[in-house]
Amino acid sequence: MSGRAEDMLQHTRSTTIHDPSTLDGYVMTKREPTGALNAGADRGRLFINDAQTGVMAWWSMGRWGNLAAREAVIAKATTMTLADFRAWYDRQEDPFGEAEDEDEDGQSR
């Protein structure tokens, strides 16, 4: 492996990431990433992908009924590594914010 390739593997956080990401460079998206089974079609979940390969590293099993709760989870995830996020997420009683449902525009139903 060339020195340049080794450097790229050492630095997983892309400097061109536009989507929110964890501290160790995993990108968070609201749609299933390109190359996945339901690419671009599966909405309402949160997907975390490796920034370099696009491989999914984590995804929410449920769907968010409360978009504000999903945005709060994304904001929290940007402050920690993927491993720390997984541990934090597993401790949450209501990570999907099911207390109040909202539609895609953020309006209460």
Buried (B, 14 or more C-beta within 10 A) or exposed (E): EEEEEEEEEEEBBEEEEEEBBBBBBBBBBBBBBEEBEEEEEBEBBBBBBBBBEEEBBBBBEEEBBBBEBBBEBBEBBEEBBBEBBBEBBEEEEEBBBEEEBBEEEEEEE
